[in-house]
Amino acid sequence: MNHDLKFIKRAPLTNGDLYRRQMAMLKSFLEHGAISPEQYRTSADGLTRKMHLQPKE
């Protein structure tokens, strides 16, 4: 049996999945001081517009 990760079949990611991953990464950057709150807001707003999704509050 081949357990190589590149051969494991997975469902394709949706725009929502990608959006949630990107938002989680931005939040992590903010929490660790890698970006400022203003940079976070700018990036989060831009990502939301480009992905045509609304954040879940």
mmCIF entry with sequence, helices, sheets and N, C-alpha, C, O atoms, coordinates in Angstrom:
data_MODEL
# 
_entry.id   MODEL 
# 
_entity.id                         1 
_entity.type                       polymer 
_entity.pdbx_number_of_molecules   1 
# 
_entity_poly.entity_id                      1 
_entity_poly.type                           'polypeptide(L)' 
_entity_poly.nstd_linkage                   no 
_entity_poly.nstd_monomer                   no 
_entity_poly.pdbx_seq_one_letter_code       MNHDLKFIKRAPLTNGDLYRRQMAMLKSFLEHGAISPEQYRTSADGLTRKMHLQPKE 
_entity_poly.pdbx_seq_one_letter_code_can   MNHDLKFIKRAPLTNGDLYRRQMAMLKSFLEHGAISPEQYRTSADGLTRKMHLQPKE 
_entity_poly.pdbx_strand_id                 A 
# 
loop_
_entity_poly_seq.entity_id 
_entity_poly_seq.num 
_entity_poly_seq.mon_id 
_entity_poly_seq.hetero 
1 1  MET n 
1 2  ASN n 
1 3  HIS n 
1 4  ASP n 
1 5  LEU n 
1 6  LYS n 
1 7  PHE n 
1 8  ILE n 
1 9  LYS n 
1 10 ARG n 
1 11 ALA n 
1 12 PRO n 
1 13 LEU n 
1 14 THR n 
1 15 ASN n 
1 16 GLY n 
1 17 ASP n 
1 18 LEU n 
1 19 TYR n 
1 20 ARG n 
1 21 ARG n 
1 22 GLN n 
1 23 MET n 
1 24 ALA n 
1 25 MET n 
1 26 LEU n 
1 27 LYS n 
1 28 SER n 
1 29 PHE n 
1 30 LEU n 
1 31 GLU n 
1 32 HIS n 
1 33 GLY n 
1 34 ALA n 
1 35 ILE n 
1 36 SER n 
1 37 PRO n 
1 38 GLU n 
1 39 GLN n 
1 40 TYR n 
1 41 ARG n 
1 42 THR n 
1 43 SER n 
1 44 ALA n 
1 45 ASP n 
1 46 GLY n 
1 47 LEU n 
1 48 THR n 
1 49 ARG n 
1 50 LYS n 
1 51 MET n 
1 52 HIS n 
1 53 LEU n 
1 54 GLN n 
1 55 PRO n 
1 56 LYS n 
1 57 GLU n 
# 
_struct_asym.id          A 
_struct_asym.entity_id   1 
# 
loop_
_struct_conf.conf_type_id 
_struct_conf.id 
_struct_conf.pdbx_PDB_helix_id 
_struct_conf.beg_label_comp_id 
_struct_conf.beg_label_asym_id 
_struct_conf.beg_label_seq_id 
_struct_conf.pdbx_beg_PDB_ins_code 
_struct_conf.end_label_comp_id 
_struct_conf.end_label_asym_id 
_struct_conf.end_label_seq_id 
_struct_conf.pdbx_end_PDB_ins_code 
_struct_conf.beg_auth_comp_id 
_struct_conf.beg_auth_asym_id 
_struct_conf.beg_auth_seq_id 
_struct_conf.end_auth_comp_id 
_struct_conf.end_auth_asym_id 
_struct_conf.end_auth_seq_id 
_struct_conf.pdbx_PDB_helix_class 
_struct_conf.details 
_struct_conf.pdbx_PDB_helix_length 
HELX_P HELX_P1 AA1 LEU A 5  ? PHE A 7  ? LEU A 5  PHE A 7  5 ? 3  
HELX_P HELX_P2 AA2 ASN A 15 ? GLU A 31 ? ASN A 15 GLU A 31 1 ? 17 
HELX_P HELX_P3 AA3 PRO A 37 ? MET A 51 ? PRO A 37 MET A 51 1 ? 15 
# 
_struct_conf_type.id          HELX_P 
_struct_conf_type.criteria    ? 
_struct_conf_type.reference   ? 
# 
loop_
_atom_site.group_PDB 
_atom_site.id 
_atom_site.type_symbol 
_atom_site.label_atom_id 
_atom_site.label_alt_id 
_atom_site.label_comp_id 
_atom_site.label_asym_id 
_atom_site.label_entity_id 
_atom_site.label_seq_id 
_atom_site.pdbx_PDB_ins_code 
_atom_site.Cartn_x 
_atom_site.Cartn_y 
_atom_site.Cartn_z 
_atom_site.occupancy 
_atom_site.B_iso_or_equiv 
_atom_site.pdbx_formal_charge 
_atom_site.auth_seq_id 
_atom_site.auth_comp_id 
_atom_site.auth_asym_id 
_atom_site.auth_atom_id 
_atom_site.pdbx_PDB_model_num 
ATOM 1   N N  . MET A 1 1  ? 0.857   -1.179 0.000  1.00 0.00 ? 1  MET A N  1 
ATOM 2   C CA . MET A 1 1  ? 0.000   0.000  0.000  1.00 0.00 ? 1  MET A CA 1 
ATOM 3   C C  . MET A 1 1  ? 0.900   1.238  0.000  1.00 0.00 ? 1  MET A C  1 
ATOM 4   O O  . MET A 1 1  ? 1.877   1.300  0.746  1.00 0.00 ? 1  MET A O  1 
ATOM 5   N N  . ASN A 1 2  ? 0.570   2.207  -0.828 1.00 0.00 ? 2  ASN A N  1 
ATOM 6   C CA . ASN A 1 2  ? 1.367   3.419  -0.939 1.00 0.00 ? 2  ASN A CA 1 
ATOM 7   C C  . ASN A 1 2  ? 0.805   4.487  0.002  1.00 0.00 ? 2  ASN A C  1 
ATOM 8   O O  . ASN A 1 2  ? -0.331  4.930  -0.162 1.00 0.00 ? 2  ASN A O  1 
ATOM 9   N N  . HIS A 1 3  ? 1.604   4.896  0.985  1.00 0.00 ? 3  HIS A N  1 
ATOM 10  C CA . HIS A 1 3  ? 1.168   5.895  1.952  1.00 0.00 ? 3  HIS A CA 1 
ATOM 11  C C  . HIS A 1 3  ? 1.784   7.257  1.665  1.00 0.00 ? 3  HIS A C  1 
ATOM 12  O O  . HIS A 1 3  ? 1.711   8.157  2.501  1.00 0.00 ? 3  HIS A O  1 
ATOM 13  N N  . ASP A 1 4  ? 2.387   7.418  0.495  1.00 0.00 ? 4  ASP A N  1 
ATOM 14  C CA . ASP A 1 4  ? 3.001   8.695  0.126  1.00 0.00 ? 4  ASP A CA 1 
ATOM 15  C C  . ASP A 1 4  ? 1.911   9.762  0.062  1.00 0.00 ? 4  ASP A C  1 
ATOM 16  O O  . ASP A 1 4  ? 0.893   9.573  -0.603 1.00 0.00 ? 4  ASP A O  1 
ATOM 17  N N  . LEU A 1 5  ? 2.126   10.893 0.760  1.00 0.00 ? 5  LEU A N  1 
ATOM 18  C CA . LEU A 1 5  ? 1.102   11.929 0.866  1.00 0.00 ? 5  LEU A CA 1 
ATOM 19  C C  . LEU A 1 5  ? 0.653   12.475 -0.484 1.00 0.00 ? 5  LEU A C  1 
ATOM 20  O O  . LEU A 1 5  ? -0.503  12.873 -0.628 1.00 0.00 ? 5  LEU A O  1 
ATOM 21  N N  . LYS A 1 6  ? 1.536   12.502 -1.471 1.00 0.00 ? 6  LYS A N  1 
ATOM 22  C CA . LYS A 1 6  ? 1.136   13.057 -2.758 1.00 0.00 ? 6  LYS A CA 1 
ATOM 23  C C  . LYS A 1 6  ? 0.159   12.149 -3.503 1.00 0.00 ? 6  LYS A C  1 
ATOM 24  O O  . LYS A 1 6  ? -0.446  12.569 -4.490 1.00 0.00 ? 6  LYS A O  1 
ATOM 25  N N  . PHE A 1 7  ? 0.001   10.914 -3.041 1.00 0.00 ? 7  PHE A N  1 
ATOM 26  C CA . PHE A 1 7  ? -0.928  9.995  -3.688 1.00 0.00 ? 7  PHE A CA 1 
ATOM 27  C C  . PHE A 1 7  ? -2.261  9.871  -2.955 1.00 0.00 ? 7  PHE A C  1 
ATOM 28  O O  . PHE A 1 7  ? -3.173  9.203  -3.443 1.00 0.00 ? 7  PHE A O  1 
ATOM 29  N N  . ILE A 1 8  ? -2.385  10.502 -1.793 1.00 0.00 ? 8  ILE A N  1 
ATOM 30  C CA . ILE A 1 8  ? -3.641  10.447 -1.047 1.00 0.00 ? 8  ILE A CA 1 
ATOM 31  C C  . ILE A 1 8  ? -4.634  11.387 -1.714 1.00 0.00 ? 8  ILE A C  1 
ATOM 32  O O  . ILE A 1 8  ? -4.340  12.563 -1.927 1.00 0.00 ? 8  ILE A O  1 
ATOM 33  N N  . LYS A 1 9  ? -5.808  10.864 -2.043 1.00 0.00 ? 9  LYS A N  1 
ATOM 34  C CA . LYS A 1 9  ? -6.826  11.680 -2.710 1.00 0.00 ? 9  LYS A CA 1 
ATOM 35  C C  . LYS A 1 9  ? -7.577  12.504 -1.678 1.00 0.00 ? 9  LYS A C  1 
ATOM 36  O O  . LYS A 1 9  ? -7.995  11.991 -0.640 1.00 0.00 ? 9  LYS A O  1 
ATOM 37  N N  . ARG A 1 10 ? -7.740  13.772 -1.971 1.00 0.00 ? 10 ARG A N  1 
ATOM 38  C CA . ARG A 1 10 ? -8.477  14.681 -1.104 1.00 0.00 ? 10 ARG A CA 1 
ATOM 39  C C  . ARG A 1 10 ? -9.460  15.464 -1.949 1.00 0.00 ? 10 ARG A C  1 
ATOM 40  O O  . ARG A 1 10 ? -9.269  15.661 -3.150 1.00 0.00 ? 10 ARG A O  1 
ATOM 41  N N  . ALA A 1 11 ? -10.514 15.902 -1.290 1.00 0.00 ? 11 ALA A N  1 
ATOM 42  C CA . ALA A 1 11 ? -11.485 16.748 -1.979 1.00 0.00 ? 11 ALA A CA 1 
ATOM 43  C C  . ALA A 1 11 ? -10.825 18.093 -2.282 1.00 0.00 ? 11 ALA A C  1 
ATOM 44  O O  . ALA A 1 11 ? -10.055 18.599 -1.466 1.00 0.00 ? 11 ALA A O  1 
ATOM 45  N N  . PRO A 1 12 ? -11.115 18.671 -3.435 1.00 0.00 ? 12 PRO A N  1 
ATOM 46  C CA . PRO A 1 12 ? -10.525 19.976 -3.755 1.00 0.00 ? 12 PRO A CA 1 
ATOM 47  C C  . PRO A 1 12 ? -10.982 21.040 -2.757 1.00 0.00 ? 12 PRO A C  1 
ATOM 48  O O  . PRO A 1 12 ? -12.100 20.991 -2.244 1.00 0.00 ? 12 PRO A O  1 
ATOM 49  N N  . LEU A 1 13 ? -10.103 21.996 -2.495 1.00 0.00 ? 13 LEU A N  1 
ATOM 50  C CA . LEU A 1 13 ? -10.435 23.082 -1.579 1.00 0.00 ? 13 LEU A CA 1 
ATOM 51  C C  . LEU A 1 13 ? -11.413 24.045 -2.248 1.00 0.00 ? 13 LEU A C  1 
ATOM 52  O O  . LEU A 1 13 ? -11.312 24.320 -3.444 1.00 0.00 ? 13 LEU A O  1 
ATOM 53  N N  . THR A 1 14 ? -12.337 24.538 -1.478 1.00 0.00 ? 14 THR A N  1 
ATOM 54  C CA . THR A 1 14 ? -13.278 25.533 -1.975 1.00 0.00 ? 14 THR A CA 1 
ATOM 55  C C  . THR A 1 14 ? -12.714 26.926 -1.711 1.00 0.00 ? 14 THR A C  1 
ATOM 56  O O  . THR A 1 14 ? -11.733 27.079 -0.983 1.00 0.00 ? 14 THR A O  1 
ATOM 57  N N  . ASN A 1 15 ? -13.335 27.931 -2.301 1.00 0.00 ? 15 ASN A N  1 
ATOM 58  C CA . ASN A 1 15 ? -12.934 29.309 -2.010 1.00 0.00 ? 15 ASN A CA 1 
ATOM 59  C C  . ASN A 1 15 ? -13.070 29.592 -0.517 1.00 0.00 ? 15 ASN A C  1 
ATOM 60  O O  . ASN A 1 15 ? -12.228 30.275 0.067  1.00 0.00 ? 15 ASN A O  1 
ATOM 61  N N  . GLY A 1 16 ? -14.117 29.075 0.092  1.00 0.00 ? 16 GLY A N  1 
ATOM 62  C CA . GLY A 1 16 ? -14.322 29.262 1.526  1.00 0.00 ? 16 GLY A CA 1 
ATOM 63  C C  . GLY A 1 16 ? -13.189 28.650 2.347  1.00 0.00 ? 16 GLY A C  1 
ATOM 64  O O  . GLY A 1 16 ? -12.733 29.243 3.325  1.00 0.00 ? 16 GLY A O  1 
ATOM 65  N N  . ASP A 1 17 ? -12.733 27.448 1.941  1.00 0.00 ? 17 ASP A N  1 
ATOM 66  C CA . ASP A 1 17 ? -11.613 26.797 2.635  1.00 0.00 ? 17 ASP A CA 1 
ATOM 67  C C  . ASP A 1 17 ? -10.353 27.654 2.531  1.00 0.00 ? 17 ASP A C  1 
ATOM 68  O O  . ASP A 1 17 ? -9.662  27.887 3.522  1.00 0.00 ? 17 ASP A O  1 
ATOM 69  N N  . LEU A 1 18 ? -10.072 28.111 1.330  1.00 0.00 ? 18 LEU A N  1 
ATOM 70  C CA . LEU A 1 18 ? -8.881  28.938 1.109  1.00 0.00 ? 18 LEU A CA 1 
ATOM 71  C C  . LEU A 1 18 ? -8.967  30.243 1.886  1.00 0.00 ? 18 LEU A C  1 
ATOM 72  O O  . LEU A 1 18 ? -7.979  30.701 2.460  1.00 0.00 ? 18 LEU A O  1 
ATOM 73  N N  . TYR A 1 19 ? -10.144 30.832 1.900  1.00 0.00 ? 19 TYR A N  1 
ATOM 74  C CA . TYR A 1 19 ? -10.351 32.083 2.630  1.00 0.00 ? 19 TYR A CA 1 
ATOM 75  C C  . TYR A 1 19 ? -10.082 31.884 4.121  1.00 0.00 ? 19 TYR A C  1 
ATOM 76  O O  . TYR A 1 19 ? -9.377  32.682 4.737  1.00 0.00 ? 19 TYR A O  1 
ATOM 77  N N  . ARG A 1 20 ? -10.641 30.821 4.699  1.00 0.00 ? 20 ARG A N  1 
ATOM 78  C CA . ARG A 1 20 ? -10.451 30.556 6.122  1.00 0.00 ? 20 ARG A CA 1 
ATOM 79  C C  . ARG A 1 20 ? -8.973  30.314 6.447  1.00 0.00 ? 20 ARG A C  1 
ATOM 80  O O  . ARG A 1 20 ? -8.486  30.765 7.484  1.00 0.00 ? 20 ARG A O  1 
ATOM 81  N N  . ARG A 1 21 ? -8.269  29.615 5.577  1.00 0.00 ? 21 ARG A N  1 
ATOM 82  C CA . ARG A 1 21 ? -6.836  29.380 5.804  1.00 0.00 ? 21 ARG A CA 1 
ATOM 83  C C  . ARG A 1 21 ? -6.053  30.692 5.767  1.00 0.00 ? 21 ARG A C  1 
ATOM 84  O O  . ARG A 1 21 ? -5.203  30.941 6.621  1.00 0.00 ? 21 ARG A O  1 
ATOM 85  N N  . GLN A 1 22 ? -6.344  31.517 4.784  1.00 0.00 ? 22 GLN A N  1 
ATOM 86  C CA . GLN A 1 22 ? -5.644  32.792 4.668  1.00 0.00 ? 22 GLN A CA 1 
ATOM 87  C C  . GLN A 1 22 ? -5.947  33.700 5.858  1.00 0.00 ? 22 GLN A C  1 
ATOM 88  O O  . GLN A 1 22 ? -5.049  34.357 6.384  1.00 0.00 ? 22 GLN A O  1 
ATOM 89  N N  . MET A 1 23 ? -7.216  33.738 6.282  1.00 0.00 ? 23 MET A N  1 
ATOM 90  C CA . MET A 1 23 ? -7.574  34.570 7.423  1.00 0.00 ? 23 MET A CA 1 
ATOM 91  C C  . MET A 1 23 ? -6.894  34.065 8.700  1.00 0.00 ? 23 MET A C  1 
ATOM 92  O O  . MET A 1 23 ? -6.454  34.870 9.520  1.00 0.00 ? 23 MET A O  1 
ATOM 93  N N  . ALA A 1 24 ? -6.803  32.748 8.878  1.00 0.00 ? 24 ALA A N  1 
ATOM 94  C CA . ALA A 1 24 ? -6.124  32.186 10.038 1.00 0.00 ? 24 ALA A CA 1 
ATOM 95  C C  . ALA A 1 24 ? -4.644  32.566 10.025 1.00 0.00 ? 24 ALA A C  1 
ATOM 96  O O  . ALA A 1 24 ? -4.068  32.865 11.072 1.00 0.00 ? 24 ALA A O  1 
ATOM 97  N N  . MET A 1 25 ? -4.035  32.556 8.851  1.00 0.00 ? 25 MET A N  1 
ATOM 98  C CA . MET A 1 25 ? -2.631  32.937 8.754  1.00 0.00 ? 25 MET A CA 1 
ATOM 99  C C  . MET A 1 25 ? -2.451  34.416 9.090  1.00 0.00 ? 25 MET A C  1 
ATOM 100 O O  . MET A 1 25 ? -1.521  34.782 9.808  1.00 0.00 ? 25 MET A O  1 
ATOM 101 N N  . LEU A 1 26 ? -3.346  35.271 8.568  1.00 0.00 ? 26 LEU A N  1 
ATOM 102 C CA . LEU A 1 26 ? -3.263  36.695 8.899  1.00 0.00 ? 26 LEU A CA 1 
ATOM 103 C C  . LEU A 1 26 ? -3.422  36.925 10.408 1.00 0.00 ? 26 LEU A C  1 
ATOM 104 O O  . LEU A 1 26 ? -2.693  37.725 10.995 1.00 0.00 ? 26 LEU A O  1 
ATOM 105 N N  . LYS A 1 27 ? -4.373  36.224 11.030 1.00 0.00 ? 27 LYS A N  1 
ATOM 106 C CA . LYS A 1 27 ? -4.576  36.371 12.473 1.00 0.00 ? 27 LYS A CA 1 
ATOM 107 C C  . LYS A 1 27 ? -3.342  35.928 13.247 1.00 0.00 ? 27 LYS A C  1 
ATOM 108 O O  . LYS A 1 27 ? -2.974  36.550 14.244 1.00 0.00 ? 27 LYS A O  1 
ATOM 109 N N  . SER A 1 28 ? -2.708  34.861 12.795 1.00 0.00 ? 28 SER A N  1 
ATOM 110 C CA . SER A 1 28 ? -1.492  34.387 13.442 1.00 0.00 ? 28 SER A CA 1 
ATOM 111 C C  . SER A 1 28 ? -0.375  35.424 13.317 1.00 0.00 ? 28 SER A C  1 
ATOM 112 O O  . SER A 1 28 ? 0.342   35.690 14.281 1.00 0.00 ? 28 SER A O  1 
ATOM 113 N N  . PHE A 1 29 ? -0.232  36.004 12.127 1.00 0.00 ? 29 PHE A N  1 
ATOM 114 C CA . PHE A 1 29 ? 0.777   37.052 11.931 1.00 0.00 ? 29 PHE A CA 1 
ATOM 115 C C  . PHE A 1 29 ? 0.532   38.214 12.887 1.00 0.00 ? 29 PHE A C  1 
ATOM 116 O O  . PHE A 1 29 ? 1.466   38.736 13.495 1.00 0.00 ? 29 PHE A O  1 
ATOM 117 N N  . LEU A 1 30 ? -0.732  38.613 13.014 1.00 0.00 ? 30 LEU A N  1 
ATOM 118 C CA . LEU A 1 30 ? -1.085  39.713 13.900 1.00 0.00 ? 30 LEU A CA 1 
ATOM 119 C C  . LEU A 1 30 ? -0.761  39.357 15.355 1.00 0.00 ? 30 LEU A C  1 
ATOM 120 O O  . LEU A 1 30 ? -0.151  40.154 16.067 1.00 0.00 ? 30 LEU A O  1 
ATOM 121 N N  . GLU A 1 31 ? -1.167  38.166 15.793 1.00 0.00 ? 31 GLU A N  1 
ATOM 122 C CA . GLU A 1 31 ? -0.946  37.741 17.170 1.00 0.00 ? 31 GLU A CA 1 
ATOM 123 C C  . GLU A 1 31 ? 0.540   37.649 17.528 1.00 0.00 ? 31 GLU A C  1 
ATOM 124 O O  . GLU A 1 31 ? 0.918   37.863 18.679 1.00 0.00 ? 31 GLU A O  1 
ATOM 125 N N  . HIS A 1 32 ? 1.369   37.333 16.551 1.00 0.00 ? 32 HIS A N  1 
ATOM 126 C CA . HIS A 1 32 ? 2.807   37.193 16.794 1.00 0.00 ? 32 HIS A CA 1 
ATOM 127 C C  . HIS A 1 32 ? 3.587   38.467 16.481 1.00 0.00 ? 32 HIS A C  1 
ATOM 128 O O  . HIS A 1 32 ? 4.818   38.472 16.525 1.00 0.00 ? 32 HIS A O  1 
ATOM 129 N N  . GLY A 1 33 ? 2.877   39.541 16.167 1.00 0.00 ? 33 GLY A N  1 
ATOM 130 C CA . GLY A 1 33 ? 3.530   40.822 15.936 1.00 0.00 ? 33 GLY A CA 1 
ATOM 131 C C  . GLY A 1 33 ? 4.234   40.955 14.601 1.00 0.00 ? 33 GLY A C  1 
ATOM 132 O O  . GLY A 1 33 ? 5.023   41.879 14.405 1.00 0.00 ? 33 GLY A O  1 
ATOM 133 N N  . ALA A 1 34 ? 3.958   40.037 13.676 1.00 0.00 ? 34 ALA A N  1 
ATOM 134 C CA . ALA A 1 34 ? 4.604   40.094 12.363 1.00 0.00 ? 34 ALA A CA 1 
ATOM 135 C C  . ALA A 1 34 ? 3.995   41.190 11.483 1.00 0.00 ? 34 ALA A C  1 
ATOM 136 O O  . ALA A 1 34 ? 4.653   41.704 10.579 1.00 0.00 ? 34 ALA A O  1 
ATOM 137 N N  . ILE A 1 35 ? 2.738   41.540 11.753 1.00 0.00 ? 35 ILE A N  1 
ATOM 138 C CA . ILE A 1 35 ? 2.080   42.629 11.024 1.00 0.00 ? 35 ILE A CA 1 
ATOM 139 C C  . ILE A 1 35 ? 1.347   43.504 12.038 1.00 0.00 ? 35 ILE A C  1 
ATOM 140 O O  . ILE A 1 35 ? 1.014   43.062 13.138 1.00 0.00 ? 35 ILE A O  1 
ATOM 141 N N  . SER A 1 36 ? 1.108   44.730 11.652 1.00 0.00 ? 36 SER A N  1 
ATOM 142 C CA . SER A 1 36 ? 0.393   45.672 12.519 1.00 0.00 ? 36 SER A CA 1 
ATOM 143 C C  . SER A 1 36 ? -1.115  45.467 12.374 1.00 0.00 ? 36 SER A C  1 
ATOM 144 O O  . SER A 1 36 ? -1.568  44.834 11.420 1.00 0.00 ? 36 SER A O  1 
ATOM 145 N N  . PRO A 1 37 ? -1.895  46.003 13.322 1.00 0.00 ? 37 PRO A N  1 
ATOM 146 C CA . PRO A 1 37 ? -3.352  45.917 13.177 1.00 0.00 ? 37 PRO A CA 1 
ATOM 147 C C  . PRO A 1 37 ? -3.834  46.553 11.862 1.00 0.00 ? 37 PRO A C  1 
ATOM 148 O O  . PRO A 1 37 ? -4.764  46.050 11.232 1.00 0.00 ? 37 PRO A O  1 
ATOM 149 N N  . GLU A 1 38 ? -3.202  47.650 11.456 1.00 0.00 ? 38 GLU A N  1 
ATOM 150 C CA . GLU A 1 38 ? -3.592  48.297 10.195 1.00 0.00 ? 38 GLU A CA 1 
ATOM 151 C C  . GLU A 1 38 ? -3.286  47.387 8.999  1.00 0.00 ? 38 GLU A C  1 
ATOM 152 O O  . GLU A 1 38 ? -4.091  47.284 8.073  1.00 0.00 ? 38 GLU A O  1 
ATOM 153 N N  . GLN A 1 39 ? -2.139  46.737 9.021  1.00 0.00 ? 39 GLN A N  1 
ATOM 154 C CA . GLN A 1 39 ? -1.802  45.800 7.944  1.00 0.00 ? 39 GLN A CA 1 
ATOM 155 C C  . GLN A 1 39 ? -2.790  44.634 7.921  1.00 0.00 ? 39 GLN A C  1 
ATOM 156 O O  . GLN A 1 39 ? -3.194  44.174 6.853  1.00 0.00 ? 39 GLN A O  1 
ATOM 157 N N  . TYR A 1 40 ? -3.172  44.165 9.098  1.00 0.00 ? 40 TYR A N  1 
ATOM 158 C CA . TYR A 1 40 ? -4.146  43.077 9.184  1.00 0.00 ? 40 TYR A CA 1 
ATOM 159 C C  . TYR A 1 40 ? -5.466  43.499 8.548  1.00 0.00 ? 40 TYR A C  1 
ATOM 160 O O  . TYR A 1 40 ? -6.019  42.780 7.715  1.00 0.00 ? 40 TYR A O  1 
ATOM 161 N N  . ARG A 1 41 ? -5.969  44.676 8.946  1.00 0.00 ? 41 ARG A N  1 
ATOM 162 C CA . ARG A 1 41 ? -7.255  45.151 8.410  1.00 0.00 ? 41 ARG A CA 1 
ATOM 163 C C  . ARG A 1 41 ? -7.186  45.310 6.888  1.00 0.00 ? 41 ARG A C  1 
ATOM 164 O O  . ARG A 1 41 ? -8.102  44.903 6.173  1.00 0.00 ? 41 ARG A O  1 
ATOM 165 N N  . THR A 1 42 ? -6.104  45.898 6.406  1.00 0.00 ? 42 THR A N  1 
ATOM 166 C CA . THR A 1 42 ? -5.956  46.102 4.963  1.00 0.00 ? 42 THR A CA 1 
ATOM 167 C C  . THR A 1 42 ? -5.932  44.765 4.229  1.00 0.00 ? 42 THR A C  1 
ATOM 168 O O  . THR A 1 42 ? -6.617  44.595 3.221  1.00 0.00 ? 42 THR A O  1 
ATOM 169 N N  . SER A 1 43 ? -5.150  43.825 4.731  1.00 0.00 ? 43 SER A N  1 
ATOM 170 C CA . SER A 1 43 ? -5.040  42.510 4.087  1.00 0.00 ? 43 SER A CA 1 
ATOM 171 C C  . SER A 1 43 ? -6.344  41.731 4.171  1.00 0.00 ? 43 SER A C  1 
ATOM 172 O O  . SER A 1 43 ? -6.762  41.113 3.192  1.00 0.00 ? 43 SER A O  1 
ATOM 173 N N  . ALA A 1 44 ? -6.991  41.756 5.337  1.00 0.00 ? 44 ALA A N  1 
ATOM 174 C CA . ALA A 1 44 ? -8.249  41.028 5.512  1.00 0.00 ? 44 ALA A CA 1 
ATOM 175 C C  . ALA A 1 44 ? -9.343  41.609 4.614  1.00 0.00 ? 44 ALA A C  1 
ATOM 176 O O  . ALA A 1 44 ? -10.109 40.866 3.999  1.00 0.00 ? 44 ALA A O  1 
ATOM 177 N N  . ASP A 1 45 ? -9.410  42.938 4.542  1.00 0.00 ? 45 ASP A N  1 
ATOM 178 C CA . ASP A 1 45 ? -10.412 43.576 3.668  1.00 0.00 ? 45 ASP A CA 1 
ATOM 179 C C  . ASP A 1 45 ? -10.159 43.233 2.204  1.00 0.00 ? 45 ASP A C  1 
ATOM 180 O O  . ASP A 1 45 ? -11.094 42.920 1.467  1.00 0.00 ? 45 ASP A O  1 
ATOM 181 N N  . GLY A 1 46 ? -8.901  43.290 1.781  1.00 0.00 ? 46 GLY A N  1 
ATOM 182 C CA . GLY A 1 46 ? -8.554  42.969 0.398  1.00 0.00 ? 46 GLY A CA 1 
ATOM 183 C C  . GLY A 1 46 ? -8.862  41.522 0.066  1.00 0.00 ? 46 GLY A C  1 
ATOM 184 O O  . GLY A 1 46 ? -9.394  41.228 -1.005 1.00 0.00 ? 46 GLY A O  1 
ATOM 185 N N  . LEU A 1 47 ? -8.531  40.613 0.981  1.00 0.00 ? 47 LEU A N  1 
ATOM 186 C CA . LEU A 1 47 ? -8.811  39.196 0.757  1.00 0.00 ? 47 LEU A CA 1 
ATOM 187 C C  . LEU A 1 47 ? -10.312 38.952 0.656  1.00 0.00 ? 47 LEU A C  1 
ATOM 188 O O  . LEU A 1 47 ? -10.765 38.201 -0.207 1.00 0.00 ? 47 LEU A O  1 
ATOM 189 N N  . THR A 1 48 ? -11.080 39.585 1.534  1.00 0.00 ? 48 THR A N  1 
ATOM 190 C CA . THR A 1 48 ? -12.536 39.423 1.512  1.00 0.00 ? 48 THR A CA 1 
ATOM 191 C C  . THR A 1 48 ? -13.114 39.912 0.183  1.00 0.00 ? 48 THR A C  1 
ATOM 192 O O  . THR A 1 48 ? -13.972 39.250 -0.402 1.00 0.00 ? 48 THR A O  1 
ATOM 193 N N  . ARG A 1 49 ? -12.654 41.049 -0.286 1.00 0.00 ? 49 ARG A N  1 
ATOM 194 C CA . ARG A 1 49 ? -13.142 41.575 -1.572 1.00 0.00 ? 49 ARG A CA 1 
ATOM 195 C C  . ARG A 1 49 ? -12.753 40.658 -2.733 1.00 0.00 ? 49 ARG A C  1 
ATOM 196 O O  . ARG A 1 49 ? -13.587 40.351 -3.586 1.00 0.00 ? 49 ARG A O  1 
ATOM 197 N N  . LYS A 1 50 ? -11.512 40.226 -2.769 1.00 0.00 ? 50 LYS A N  1 
ATOM 198 C CA . LYS A 1 50 ? -11.031 39.397 -3.878 1.00 0.00 ? 50 LYS A CA 1 
ATOM 199 C C  . LYS A 1 50 ? -11.691 38.027 -3.909 1.00 0.00 ? 50 LYS A C  1 
ATOM 200 O O  . LYS A 1 50 ? -11.939 37.480 -4.983 1.00 0.00 ? 50 LYS A O  1 
ATOM 201 N N  . MET A 1 51 ? -11.978 37.470 -2.733 1.00 0.00 ? 51 MET A N  1 
ATOM 202 C CA . MET A 1 51 ? -12.576 36.139 -2.668 1.00 0.00 ? 51 MET A CA 1 
ATOM 203 C C  . MET A 1 51 ? -14.105 36.198 -2.770 1.00 0.00 ? 51 MET A C  1 
ATOM 204 O O  . MET A 1 51 ? -14.764 35.164 -2.883 1.00 0.00 ? 51 MET A O  1 
ATOM 205 N N  . HIS A 1 52 ? -14.656 37.395 -2.731 1.00 0.00 ? 52 HIS A N  1 
ATOM 206 C CA . HIS A 1 52 ? -16.109 37.598 -2.811 1.00 0.00 ? 52 HIS A CA 1 
ATOM 207 C C  . HIS A 1 52 ? -16.839 36.839 -1.710 1.00 0.00 ? 52 HIS A C  1 
ATOM 208 O O  . HIS A 1 52 ? -17.900 36.256 -1.933 1.00 0.00 ? 52 HIS A O  1 
ATOM 209 N N  . LEU A 1 53 ? -16.242 36.859 -0.506 1.00 0.00 ? 53 LEU A N  1 
ATOM 210 C CA . LEU A 1 53 ? -16.839 36.206 0.638  1.00 0.00 ? 53 LEU A CA 1 
ATOM 211 C C  . LEU A 1 53 ? -16.961 37.196 1.780  1.00 0.00 ? 53 LEU A C  1 
ATOM 212 O O  . LEU A 1 53 ? -16.291 38.229 1.795  1.00 0.00 ? 53 LEU A O  1 
ATOM 213 N N  . GLN A 1 54 ? -17.807 36.878 2.724  1.00 0.00 ? 54 GLN A N  1 
ATOM 214 C CA . GLN A 1 54 ? -17.989 37.704 3.908  1.00 0.00 ? 54 GLN A CA 1 
ATOM 215 C C  . GLN A 1 54 ? -17.446 36.943 5.101  1.00 0.00 ? 54 GLN A C  1 
ATOM 216 O O  . GLN A 1 54 ? -17.703 35.747 5.238  1.00 0.00 ? 54 GLN A O  1 
ATOM 217 N N  . PRO A 1 55 ? -16.699 37.614 5.970  1.00 0.00 ? 55 PRO A N  1 
ATOM 218 C CA . PRO A 1 55 ? -16.194 36.920 7.165  1.00 0.00 ? 55 PRO A CA 1 
ATOM 219 C C  . PRO A 1 55 ? -17.334 36.509 8.081  1.00 0.00 ? 55 PRO A C  1 
ATOM 220 O O  . PRO A 1 55 ? -18.351 37.196 8.177  1.00 0.00 ? 55 PRO A O  1 
ATOM 221 N N  . LYS A 1 56 ? -17.151 35.380 8.752  1.00 0.00 ? 56 LYS A N  1 
ATOM 222 C CA . LYS A 1 56 ? -18.144 34.930 9.728  1.00 0.00 ? 56 LYS A CA 1 
ATOM 223 C C  . LYS A 1 56 ? -17.746 35.493 11.075 1.00 0.00 ? 56 LYS A C  1 
ATOM 224 O O  . LYS A 1 56 ? -16.653 35.218 11.570 1.00 0.00 ? 56 LYS A O  1 
ATOM 225 N N  . GLU A 1 57 ? -18.616 36.269 11.664 1.00 0.00 ? 57 GLU A N  1 
ATOM 226 C CA . GLU A 1 57 ? -18.312 36.901 12.960 1.00 0.00 ? 57 GLU A CA 1 
ATOM 227 C C  . GLU A 1 57 ? -18.814 36.022 14.070 1.00 0.00 ? 57 GLU A C  1 
ATOM 228 O O  . GLU A 1 57 ? -18.663 36.362 15.243 1.00 0.00 ? 57 GLU A O  1 
# 
